[in-house]
Amino acid sequence: MEPAEVEAMIKKQLPDAQVIVNGEGCSFSVIVVSTRFEGCTLLKKQQLVLDSVREPLASGALHAISVKAHTPEEWSRQ
């Protein structure tokens, strides 16, 4: 799986998101910044991102993914 494929799947679920993908093969880390995360718990933010890659995770095409999810305000403080 390519980083661009992971990015496209996340953006399909979260169209306004800024997505940064690192990794190769079947293991990736992603940083996702979206207004959709406003008012969400950390767990809910991660669930929203993981929902977008559920199919490749289930099939094994994507083996591991580390998620860091932020609102734009949280990201600007980083």
PDB file of N, CA, C and O in Angstrom, chain B, residues numbered from 101:
ATOM      1  N   MET B 101       0.838  -1.170   0.000  1.00  0.00           N
ATOM      2  CA  MET B 101       0.000   0.000   0.000  1.00  0.00           C
ATOM      3  C   MET B 101       0.889   1.241   0.000  1.00  0.00           C
ATOM      4  O   MET B 101       1.933   1.265   0.651  1.00  0.00           O
ATOM      5  N   GLU B 102       0.478   2.245  -0.715  1.00  0.00           N
ATOM      6  CA  GLU B 102       1.232   3.488  -0.850  1.00  0.00           C
ATOM      7  C   GLU B 102       0.679   4.565   0.089  1.00  0.00           C
ATOM      8  O   GLU B 102      -0.514   4.560   0.391  1.00  0.00           O
ATOM      9  N   PRO B 103       1.521   5.478   0.551  1.00  0.00           N
ATOM     10  CA  PRO B 103       1.052   6.570   1.403  1.00  0.00           C
ATOM     11  C   PRO B 103      -0.103   7.363   0.776  1.00  0.00           C
ATOM     12  O   PRO B 103      -1.022   7.778   1.483  1.00  0.00           O
ATOM     13  N   ALA B 104      -0.062   7.572  -0.522  1.00  0.00           N
ATOM     14  CA  ALA B 104      -1.125   8.324  -1.198  1.00  0.00           C
ATOM     15  C   ALA B 104      -2.466   7.606  -1.091  1.00  0.00           C
ATOM     16  O   ALA B 104      -3.511   8.252  -1.012  1.00  0.00           O
ATOM     17  N   GLU B 105      -2.442   6.278  -1.088  1.00  0.00           N
ATOM     18  CA  GLU B 105      -3.683   5.511  -0.946  1.00  0.00           C
ATOM     19  C   GLU B 105      -4.275   5.698   0.450  1.00  0.00           C
ATOM     20  O   GLU B 105      -5.486   5.856   0.602  1.00  0.00           O
ATOM     21  N   VAL B 106      -3.420   5.681   1.454  1.00  0.00           N
ATOM     22  CA  VAL B 106      -3.878   5.886   2.831  1.00  0.00           C
ATOM     23  C   VAL B 106      -4.459   7.293   2.966  1.00  0.00           C
ATOM     24  O   VAL B 106      -5.525   7.477   3.552  1.00  0.00           O
ATOM     25  N   GLU B 107      -3.759   8.270   2.425  1.00  0.00           N
ATOM     26  CA  GLU B 107      -4.237   9.656   2.470  1.00  0.00           C
ATOM     27  C   GLU B 107      -5.592   9.787   1.792  1.00  0.00           C
ATOM     28  O   GLU B 107      -6.481  10.452   2.325  1.00  0.00           O
ATOM     29  N   ALA B 108      -5.769   9.174   0.639  1.00  0.00           N
ATOM     30  CA  ALA B 108      -7.031   9.265  -0.103  1.00  0.00           C
ATOM     31  C   ALA B 108      -8.186   8.652   0.691  1.00  0.00           C
ATOM     32  O   ALA B 108      -9.289   9.199   0.697  1.00  0.00           O
ATOM     33  N   MET B 109      -7.945   7.534   1.354  1.00  0.00           N
ATOM     34  CA  MET B 109      -8.998   6.896   2.147  1.00  0.00           C
ATOM     35  C   MET B 109      -9.425   7.782   3.313  1.00  0.00           C
ATOM     36  O   MET B 109     -10.613   7.885   3.617  1.00  0.00           O
ATOM     37  N   ILE B 110      -8.464   8.412   3.958  1.00  0.00           N
ATOM     38  CA  ILE B 110      -8.791   9.296   5.083  1.00  0.00           C
ATOM     39  C   ILE B 110      -9.534  10.524   4.595  1.00  0.00           C
ATOM     40  O   ILE B 110     -10.513  10.946   5.211  1.00  0.00           O
ATOM     41  N   LYS B 111      -9.074  11.105   3.484  1.00  0.00           N
ATOM     42  CA  LYS B 111      -9.738  12.304   2.950  1.00  0.00           C
ATOM     43  C   LYS B 111     -11.142  12.005   2.434  1.00  0.00           C
ATOM     44  O   LYS B 111     -11.995  12.893   2.415  1.00  0.00           O
ATOM     45  N   LYS B 112     -11.389  10.777   2.021  1.00  0.00           N
ATOM     46  CA  LYS B 112     -12.739  10.410   1.594  1.00  0.00           C
ATOM     47  C   LYS B 112     -13.693  10.487   2.784  1.00  0.00           C
ATOM     48  O   LYS B 112     -14.833  10.929   2.641  1.00  0.00           O
ATOM     49  N   GLN B 113     -13.231  10.061   3.948  1.00  0.00           N
ATOM     50  CA  GLN B 113     -14.035  10.082   5.173  1.00  0.00           C
ATOM     51  C   GLN B 113     -14.064  11.477   5.795  1.00  0.00           C
ATOM     52  O   GLN B 113     -15.082  11.895   6.345  1.00  0.00           O
ATOM     53  N   LEU B 114     -12.947  12.192   5.707  1.00  0.00           N
ATOM     54  CA  LEU B 114     -12.803  13.518   6.316  1.00  0.00           C
ATOM     55  C   LEU B 114     -12.312  14.499   5.251  1.00  0.00           C
ATOM     56  O   LEU B 114     -11.130  14.843   5.232  1.00  0.00           O
ATOM     57  N   PRO B 115     -13.201  14.953   4.366  1.00  0.00           N
ATOM     58  CA  PRO B 115     -12.789  15.758   3.197  1.00  0.00           C
ATOM     59  C   PRO B 115     -12.015  17.030   3.525  1.00  0.00           C
ATOM     60  O   PRO B 115     -11.179  17.458   2.729  1.00  0.00           O
ATOM     61  N   ASP B 116     -12.274  17.641   4.672  1.00  0.00           N
ATOM     62  CA  ASP B 116     -11.592  18.898   5.001  1.00  0.00           C
ATOM     63  C   ASP B 116     -10.232  18.677   5.651  1.00  0.00           C
ATOM     64  O   ASP B 116      -9.536  19.642   5.966  1.00  0.00           O
ATOM     65  N   ALA B 117      -9.850  17.435   5.855  1.00  0.00           N
ATOM     66  CA  ALA B 117      -8.652  17.119   6.641  1.00  0.00           C
ATOM     67  C   ALA B 117      -7.353  17.429   5.921  1.00  0.00           C
ATOM     68  O   ALA B 117      -7.236  17.291   4.703  1.00  0.00           O
ATOM     69  N   GLN B 118      -6.386  17.853   6.717  1.00  0.00           N
ATOM     70  CA  GLN B 118      -4.996  17.922   6.280  1.00  0.00           C
ATOM     71  C   GLN B 118      -4.394  16.616   6.769  1.00  0.00           C
ATOM     72  O   GLN B 118      -4.469  16.314   7.960  1.00  0.00           O
ATOM     73  N   VAL B 119      -3.799  15.836   5.875  1.00  0.00           N
ATOM     74  CA  VAL B 119      -3.305  14.500   6.220  1.00  0.00           C
ATOM     75  C   VAL B 119      -1.819  14.393   5.880  1.00  0.00           C
ATOM     76  O   VAL B 119      -1.399  14.697   4.763  1.00  0.00           O
ATOM     77  N   ILE B 120      -1.043  13.960   6.851  1.00  0.00           N
ATOM     78  CA  ILE B 120       0.382  13.707   6.656  1.00  0.00           C
ATOM     79  C   ILE B 120       0.602  12.222   6.922  1.00  0.00           C
ATOM     80  O   ILE B 120       0.310  11.731   8.013  1.00  0.00           O
ATOM     81  N   VAL B 121       1.117  11.512   5.924  1.00  0.00           N
ATOM     82  CA  VAL B 121       1.316  10.063   6.033  1.00  0.00           C
ATOM     83  C   VAL B 121       2.798   9.744   5.923  1.00  0.00           C
ATOM     84  O   VAL B 121       3.483  10.213   5.014  1.00  0.00           O
ATOM     85  N   ASN B 122       3.279   8.946   6.854  1.00  0.00           N
ATOM     86  CA  ASN B 122       4.656   8.458   6.822  1.00  0.00           C
ATOM     87  C   ASN B 122       4.626   6.944   6.917  1.00  0.00           C
ATOM     88  O   ASN B 122       3.786   6.372   7.612  1.00  0.00           O
ATOM     89  N   GLY B 123       5.544   6.299   6.217  1.00  0.00           N
ATOM     90  CA  GLY B 123       5.633   4.849   6.279  1.00  0.00           C
ATOM     91  C   GLY B 123       5.633   4.256   4.890  1.00  0.00           C
ATOM     92  O   GLY B 123       5.632   4.963   3.883  1.00  0.00           O
ATOM     93  N   GLU B 124       5.634   2.917   4.864  1.00  0.00           N
ATOM     94  CA  GLU B 124       5.617   2.216   3.581  1.00  0.00           C
ATOM     95  C   GLU B 124       5.143   0.791   3.808  1.00  0.00           C
ATOM     96  O   GLU B 124       5.070   0.310   4.938  1.00  0.00           O
ATOM     97  N   GLY B 125       4.827   0.136   2.713  1.00  0.00           N
ATOM     98  CA  GLY B 125       4.380  -1.254   2.802  1.00  0.00           C
ATOM     99  C   GLY B 125       3.026  -1.350   3.457  1.00  0.00           C
ATOM    100  O   GLY B 125       2.023  -0.920   2.886  1.00  0.00           O
ATOM    101  N   CYS B 126       2.985  -1.913   4.655  1.00  0.00           N
ATOM    102  CA  CYS B 126       1.698  -2.070   5.331  1.00  0.00           C
ATOM    103  C   CYS B 126       1.695  -1.435   6.715  1.00  0.00           C
ATOM    104  O   CYS B 126       0.799  -1.708   7.514  1.00  0.00           O
ATOM    105  N   SER B 127       2.682  -0.589   7.014  1.00  0.00           N
ATOM    106  CA  SER B 127       2.752   0.088   8.310  1.00  0.00           C
ATOM    107  C   SER B 127       2.933   1.593   8.108  1.00  0.00           C
ATOM    108  O   SER B 127       3.851   2.036   7.419  1.00  0.00           O
ATOM    109  N   PHE B 128       2.043   2.361   8.718  1.00  0.00           N
ATOM    110  CA  PHE B 128       2.057   3.809   8.527  1.00  0.00           C
ATOM    111  C   PHE B 128       1.788   4.540   9.829  1.00  0.00           C
ATOM    112  O   PHE B 128       1.194   3.992  10.758  1.00  0.00           O
ATOM    113  N   SER B 129       2.233   5.783   9.881  1.00  0.00           N
ATOM    114  CA  SER B 129       1.814   6.708  10.925  1.00  0.00           C
ATOM    115  C   SER B 129       1.182   7.894  10.204  1.00  0.00           C
ATOM    116  O   SER B 129       1.666   8.336   9.162  1.00  0.00           O
ATOM    117  N   VAL B 130       0.101   8.396  10.774  1.00  0.00           N
ATOM    118  CA  VAL B 130      -0.604   9.513  10.144  1.00  0.00           C
ATOM    119  C   VAL B 130      -0.868  10.603  11.172  1.00  0.00           C
ATOM    120  O   VAL B 130      -1.109  10.345  12.351  1.00  0.00           O
ATOM    121  N   ILE B 131      -0.812  11.821  10.677  1.00  0.00           N
ATOM    122  CA  ILE B 131      -1.257  12.979  11.436  1.00  0.00           C
ATOM    123  C   ILE B 131      -2.425  13.548  10.641  1.00  0.00           C
ATOM    124  O   ILE B 131      -2.304  13.825   9.448  1.00  0.00           O
ATOM    125  N   VAL B 132      -3.551  13.717  11.315  1.00  0.00           N
ATOM    126  CA  VAL B 132      -4.757  14.209  10.649  1.00  0.00           C
ATOM    127  C   VAL B 132      -5.256  15.432  11.413  1.00  0.00           C
ATOM    128  O   VAL B 132      -5.439  15.388  12.629  1.00  0.00           O
ATOM    129  N   VAL B 133      -5.470  16.515  10.684  1.00  0.00           N
ATOM    130  CA  VAL B 133      -5.974  17.752  11.267  1.00  0.00           C
ATOM    131  C   VAL B 133      -7.312  18.051  10.593  1.00  0.00           C
ATOM    132  O   VAL B 133      -7.386  18.186   9.372  1.00  0.00           O
ATOM    133  N   SER B 134      -8.371  18.155  11.408  1.00  0.00           N
ATOM    134  CA  SER B 134      -9.699  18.371  10.834  1.00  0.00           C
ATOM    135  C   SER B 134     -10.601  19.120  11.815  1.00  0.00           C
ATOM    136  O   SER B 134     -10.522  18.921  13.027  1.00  0.00           O
ATOM    137  N   THR B 135     -11.449  19.976  11.273  1.00  0.00           N
ATOM    138  CA  THR B 135     -12.448  20.652  12.103  1.00  0.00           C
ATOM    139  C   THR B 135     -13.475  19.650  12.619  1.00  0.00           C
ATOM    140  O   THR B 135     -14.157  19.922  13.607  1.00  0.00           O
ATOM    141  N   ARG B 136     -13.594  18.515  11.977  1.00  0.00           N
ATOM    142  CA  ARG B 136     -14.538  17.463  12.402  1.00  0.00           C
ATOM    143  C   ARG B 136     -14.216  16.943  13.805  1.00  0.00           C
ATOM    144  O   ARG B 136     -15.085  16.370  14.463  1.00  0.00           O
ATOM    145  N   PHE B 137     -12.994  17.134  14.265  1.00  0.00           N
ATOM    146  CA  PHE B 137     -12.578  16.642  15.568  1.00  0.00           C
ATOM    147  C   PHE B 137     -12.957  17.563  16.723  1.00  0.00           C
ATOM    148  O   PHE B 137     -12.788  17.203  17.888  1.00  0.00           O
ATOM    149  N   GLU B 138     -13.465  18.743  16.405  1.00  0.00           N
ATOM    150  CA  GLU B 138     -13.811  19.696  17.464  1.00  0.00           C
ATOM    151  C   GLU B 138     -14.881  19.096  18.366  1.00  0.00           C
ATOM    152  O   GLU B 138     -15.910  18.613  17.894  1.00  0.00           O
ATOM    153  N   GLY B 139     -14.622  19.133  19.673  1.00  0.00           N
ATOM    154  CA  GLY B 139     -15.546  18.600  20.659  1.00  0.00           C
ATOM    155  C   GLY B 139     -15.450  17.093  20.857  1.00  0.00           C
ATOM    156  O   GLY B 139     -16.196  16.525  21.655  1.00  0.00           O
ATOM    157  N   CYS B 140     -14.543  16.445  20.143  1.00  0.00           N
ATOM    158  CA  CYS B 140     -14.387  14.984  20.245  1.00  0.00           C
ATOM    159  C   CYS B 140     -13.305  14.625  21.252  1.00  0.00           C
ATOM    160  O   CYS B 140     -12.342  15.367  21.445  1.00  0.00           O
ATOM    161  N   THR B 141     -13.480  13.487  21.882  1.00  0.00           N
ATOM    162  CA  THR B 141     -12.430  12.956  22.752  1.00  0.00           C
ATOM    163  C   THR B 141     -11.302  12.422  21.878  1.00  0.00           C
ATOM    164  O   THR B 141     -11.471  12.243  20.672  1.00  0.00           O
ATOM    165  N   LEU B 142     -10.166  12.174  22.487  1.00  0.00           N
ATOM    166  CA  LEU B 142      -9.031  11.601  21.768  1.00  0.00           C
ATOM    167  C   LEU B 142      -9.429  10.270  21.128  1.00  0.00           C
ATOM    168  O   LEU B 142      -9.099  10.008  19.972  1.00  0.00           O
ATOM    169  N   LEU B 143     -10.133   9.443  21.880  1.00  0.00           N
ATOM    170  CA  LEU B 143     -10.567   8.143  21.360  1.00  0.00           C
ATOM    171  C   LEU B 143     -11.487   8.301  20.153  1.00  0.00           C
ATOM    172  O   LEU B 143     -11.329   7.591  19.160  1.00  0.00           O
ATOM    173  N   LYS B 144     -12.437   9.216  20.228  1.00  0.00           N
ATOM    174  CA  LYS B 144     -13.367   9.430  19.117  1.00  0.00           C
ATOM    175  C   LYS B 144     -12.631   9.925  17.870  1.00  0.00           C
ATOM    176  O   LYS B 144     -12.957   9.514  16.756  1.00  0.00           O
ATOM    177  N   LYS B 145     -11.645  10.800  18.049  1.00  0.00           N
ATOM    178  CA  LYS B 145     -10.854  11.296  16.917  1.00  0.00           C
ATOM    179  C   LYS B 145     -10.162  10.124  16.216  1.00  0.00           C
ATOM    180  O   LYS B 145     -10.197  10.009  14.991  1.00  0.00           O
ATOM    181  N   GLN B 146      -9.537   9.261  17.013  1.00  0.00           N
ATOM    182  CA  GLN B 146      -8.838   8.114  16.444  1.00  0.00           C
ATOM    183  C   GLN B 146      -9.807   7.159  15.760  1.00  0.00           C
ATOM    184  O   GLN B 146      -9.492   6.610  14.704  1.00  0.00           O
ATOM    185  N   GLN B 147     -10.982   6.956  16.350  1.00  0.00           N
ATOM    186  CA  GLN B 147     -11.981   6.086  15.733  1.00  0.00           C
ATOM    187  C   GLN B 147     -12.430   6.621  14.377  1.00  0.00           C
ATOM    188  O   GLN B 147     -12.607   5.850  13.434  1.00  0.00           O
ATOM    189  N   LEU B 148     -12.613   7.923  14.276  1.00  0.00           N
ATOM    190  CA  LEU B 148     -13.023   8.511  12.998  1.00  0.00           C
ATOM    191  C   LEU B 148     -11.988   8.239  11.912  1.00  0.00           C
ATOM    192  O   LEU B 148     -12.345   7.933  10.774  1.00  0.00           O
ATOM    193  N   VAL B 149     -10.709   8.351  12.260  1.00  0.00           N
ATOM    194  CA  VAL B 149      -9.656   8.085  11.288  1.00  0.00           C
ATOM    195  C   VAL B 149      -9.597   6.592  10.970  1.00  0.00           C
ATOM    196  O   VAL B 149      -9.532   6.212   9.801  1.00  0.00           O
ATOM    197  N   LEU B 150      -9.619   5.751  11.989  1.00  0.00           N
ATOM    198  CA  LEU B 150      -9.524   4.304  11.767  1.00  0.00           C
ATOM    199  C   LEU B 150     -10.705   3.763  10.971  1.00  0.00           C
ATOM    200  O   LEU B 150     -10.552   2.799  10.221  1.00  0.00           O
ATOM    201  N   ASP B 151     -11.881   4.370  11.124  1.00  0.00           N
ATOM    202  CA  ASP B 151     -13.045   3.959  10.322  1.00  0.00           C
ATOM    203  C   ASP B 151     -12.766   4.094   8.832  1.00  0.00           C
ATOM    204  O   ASP B 151     -13.279   3.315   8.029  1.00  0.00           O
ATOM    205  N   SER B 152     -11.961   5.074   8.464  1.00  0.00           N
ATOM    206  CA  SER B 152     -11.671   5.311   7.046  1.00  0.00           C
ATOM    207  C   SER B 152     -10.756   4.252   6.442  1.00  0.00           C
ATOM    208  O   SER B 152     -10.707   4.099   5.221  1.00  0.00           O
ATOM    209  N   VAL B 153     -10.034   3.522   7.285  1.00  0.00           N
ATOM    210  CA  VAL B 153      -9.113   2.484   6.784  1.00  0.00           C
ATOM    211  C   VAL B 153      -9.499   1.093   7.302  1.00  0.00           C
ATOM    212  O   VAL B 153      -8.672   0.181   7.326  1.00  0.00           O
ATOM    213  N   ARG B 154     -10.736   0.944   7.706  1.00  0.00           N
ATOM    214  CA  ARG B 154     -11.215  -0.320   8.287  1.00  0.00           C
ATOM    215  C   ARG B 154     -11.043  -1.505   7.332  1.00  0.00           C
ATOM    216  O   ARG B 154     -10.579  -2.568   7.744  1.00  0.00           O
ATOM    217  N   GLU B 155     -11.410  -1.329   6.075  1.00  0.00           N
ATOM    218  CA  GLU B 155     -11.341  -2.433   5.105  1.00  0.00           C
ATOM    219  C   GLU B 155      -9.914  -2.951   4.893  1.00  0.00           C
ATOM    220  O   GLU B 155      -9.690  -4.157   4.997  1.00  0.00           O
ATOM    221  N   PRO B 156      -8.937  -2.074   4.599  1.00  0.00           N
ATOM    222  CA  PRO B 156      -7.574  -2.598   4.430  1.00  0.00           C
ATOM    223  C   PRO B 156      -6.987  -3.176   5.719  1.00  0.00           C
ATOM    224  O   PRO B 156      -6.150  -4.077   5.661  1.00  0.00           O
ATOM    225  N   LEU B 157      -7.412  -2.672   6.878  1.00  0.00           N
ATOM    226  CA  LEU B 157      -6.952  -3.263   8.130  1.00  0.00           C
ATOM    227  C   LEU B 157      -7.505  -4.679   8.286  1.00  0.00           C
ATOM    228  O   LEU B 157      -6.790  -5.593   8.698  1.00  0.00           O
ATOM    229  N   ALA B 158      -8.777  -4.849   7.953  1.00  0.00           N
ATOM    230  CA  ALA B 158      -9.418  -6.159   8.074  1.00  0.00           C
ATOM    231  C   ALA B 158      -8.826  -7.174   7.100  1.00  0.00           C
ATOM    232  O   ALA B 158      -8.701  -8.354   7.428  1.00  0.00           O
ATOM    233  N   SER B 159      -8.464  -6.717   5.907  1.00  0.00           N
ATOM    234  CA  SER B 159      -7.936  -7.630   4.885  1.00  0.00           C
ATOM    235  C   SER B 159      -6.448  -7.930   5.073  1.00  0.00           C
ATOM    236  O   SER B 159      -5.925  -8.884   4.498  1.00  0.00           O
ATOM    237  N   GLY B 160      -5.776  -7.118   5.873  1.00  0.00           N
ATOM    238  CA  GLY B 160      -4.337  -7.296   6.066  1.00  0.00           C
ATOM    239  C   GLY B 160      -3.490  -6.472   5.111  1.00  0.00           C
ATOM    240  O   GLY B 160      -2.264  -6.467   5.221  1.00  0.00           O
ATOM    241  N   ALA B 161      -4.126  -5.773   4.170  1.00  0.00           N
ATOM    242  CA  ALA B 161      -3.378  -4.906   3.251  1.00  0.00           C
ATOM    243  C   ALA B 161      -2.674  -3.797   4.030  1.00  0.00           C
ATOM    244  O   ALA B 161      -1.607  -3.321   3.642  1.00  0.00           O
ATOM    245  N   LEU B 162      -3.293  -3.403   5.132  1.00  0.00           N
ATOM    246  CA  LEU B 162      -2.717  -2.424   6.048  1.00  0.00           C
ATOM    247  C   LEU B 162      -2.562  -3.136   7.384  1.00  0.00           C
ATOM    248  O   LEU B 162      -3.544  -3.541   8.006  1.00  0.00           O
ATOM    249  N   HIS B 163      -1.333  -3.281   7.809  1.00  0.00           N
ATOM    250  CA  HIS B 163      -1.064  -4.071   9.014  1.00  0.00           C
ATOM    251  C   HIS B 163      -1.100  -3.226  10.283  1.00  0.00           C
ATOM    252  O   HIS B 163      -1.668  -3.642  11.293  1.00  0.00           O
ATOM    253  N   ALA B 164      -0.501  -2.054  10.234  1.00  0.00           N
ATOM    254  CA  ALA B 164      -0.414  -1.203  11.418  1.00  0.00           C
ATOM    255  C   ALA B 164      -0.518   0.258  11.027  1.00  0.00           C
ATOM    256  O   ALA B 164       0.045   0.698  10.024  1.00  0.00           O
ATOM    257  N   ILE B 165      -1.256   1.004  11.848  1.00  0.00           N
ATOM    258  CA  ILE B 165      -1.364   2.439  11.613  1.00  0.00           C
ATOM    259  C   ILE B 165      -1.391   3.156  12.961  1.00  0.00           C
ATOM    260  O   ILE B 165      -2.168   2.812  13.852  1.00  0.00           O
ATOM    261  N   SER B 166      -0.533   4.149  13.086  1.00  0.00           N
ATOM    262  CA  SER B 166      -0.475   4.991  14.272  1.00  0.00           C
ATOM    263  C   SER B 166      -1.166   6.301  13.915  1.00  0.00           C
ATOM    264  O   SER B 166      -0.867   6.904  12.885  1.00  0.00           O
ATOM    265  N   VAL B 167      -2.088   6.740  14.765  1.00  0.00           N
ATOM    266  CA  VAL B 167      -2.893   7.922  14.448  1.00  0.00           C
ATOM    267  C   VAL B 167      -2.679   9.019  15.478  1.00  0.00           C
ATOM    268  O   VAL B 167      -2.763   8.786  16.684  1.00  0.00           O
ATOM    269  N   LYS B 168      -2.401  10.215  14.982  1.00  0.00           N
ATOM    270  CA  LYS B 168      -2.409  11.420  15.801  1.00  0.00           C
ATOM    271  C   LYS B 168      -3.418  12.348  15.146  1.00  0.00           C
ATOM    272  O   LYS B 168      -3.238  12.767  14.002  1.00  0.00           O
ATOM    273  N   ALA B 169      -4.476  12.667  15.873  1.00  0.00           N
ATOM    274  CA  ALA B 169      -5.565  13.471  15.312  1.00  0.00           C
ATOM    275  C   ALA B 169      -5.714  14.760  16.114  1.00  0.00           C
ATOM    276  O   ALA B 169      -5.730  14.736  17.345  1.00  0.00           O
ATOM    277  N   HIS B 170      -5.824  15.886  15.407  1.00  0.00           N
ATOM    278  CA  HIS B 170      -5.879  17.197  16.043  1.00  0.00           C
ATOM    279  C   HIS B 170      -6.943  18.074  15.378  1.00  0.00           C
ATOM    280  O   HIS B 170      -7.250  17.917  14.196  1.00  0.00           O
ATOM    281  N   THR B 171      -7.492  18.990  16.157  1.00  0.00           N
ATOM    282  CA  THR B 171      -8.280  20.070  15.573  1.00  0.00           C
ATOM    283  C   THR B 171      -7.280  21.086  15.022  1.00  0.00           C
ATOM    284  O   THR B 171      -6.106  21.049  15.392  1.00  0.00           O
ATOM    285  N   PRO B 172      -7.717  21.985  14.154  1.00  0.00           N
ATOM    286  CA  PRO B 172      -6.786  23.014  13.663  1.00  0.00           C
ATOM    287  C   PRO B 172      -6.173  23.841  14.803  1.00  0.00           C
ATOM    288  O   PRO B 172      -4.999  24.206  14.745  1.00  0.00           O
ATOM    289  N   GLU B 173      -6.959  24.130  15.819  1.00  0.00           N
ATOM    290  CA  GLU B 173      -6.445  24.904  16.956  1.00  0.00           C
ATOM    291  C   GLU B 173      -5.373  24.117  17.712  1.00  0.00           C
ATOM    292  O   GLU B 173      -4.338  24.673  18.080  1.00  0.00           O
ATOM    293  N   GLU B 174      -5.618  22.825  17.945  1.00  0.00           N
ATOM    294  CA  GLU B 174      -4.622  21.994  18.621  1.00  0.00           C
ATOM    295  C   GLU B 174      -3.338  21.918  17.792  1.00  0.00           C
ATOM    296  O   GLU B 174      -2.235  21.989  18.334  1.00  0.00           O
ATOM    297  N   TRP B 175      -3.492  21.774  16.489  1.00  0.00           N
ATOM    298  CA  TRP B 175      -2.338  21.646  15.601  1.00  0.00           C
ATOM    299  C   TRP B 175      -1.513  22.926  15.571  1.00  0.00           C
ATOM    300  O   TRP B 175      -0.285  22.874  15.498  1.00  0.00           O
ATOM    301  N   SER B 176      -2.185  24.077  15.626  1.00  0.00           N
ATOM    302  CA  SER B 176      -1.452  25.358  15.595  1.00  0.00           C
ATOM    303  C   SER B 176      -0.611  25.552  16.850  1.00  0.00           C
ATOM    304  O   SER B 176       0.358  26.311  16.829  1.00  0.00           O
ATOM    305  N   ARG B 177      -0.962  24.884  17.933  1.00  0.00           N
ATOM    306  CA  ARG B 177      -0.181  24.958  19.162  1.00  0.00           C
ATOM    307  C   ARG B 177       1.004  23.998  19.170  1.00  0.00           C
ATOM    308  O   ARG B 177       1.864  24.088  20.046  1.00  0.00           O
ATOM    309  N   GLN B 178       1.059  23.094  18.221  1.00  0.00           N
ATOM    310  CA  GLN B 178       2.146  22.099  18.167  1.00  0.00           C
ATOM    311  C   GLN B 178       3.451  22.724  17.753  1.00  0.00           C
ATOM    312  O   GLN B 178       4.465  22.032  17.657  1.00  0.00           O
TER     313      GLN B 178
END
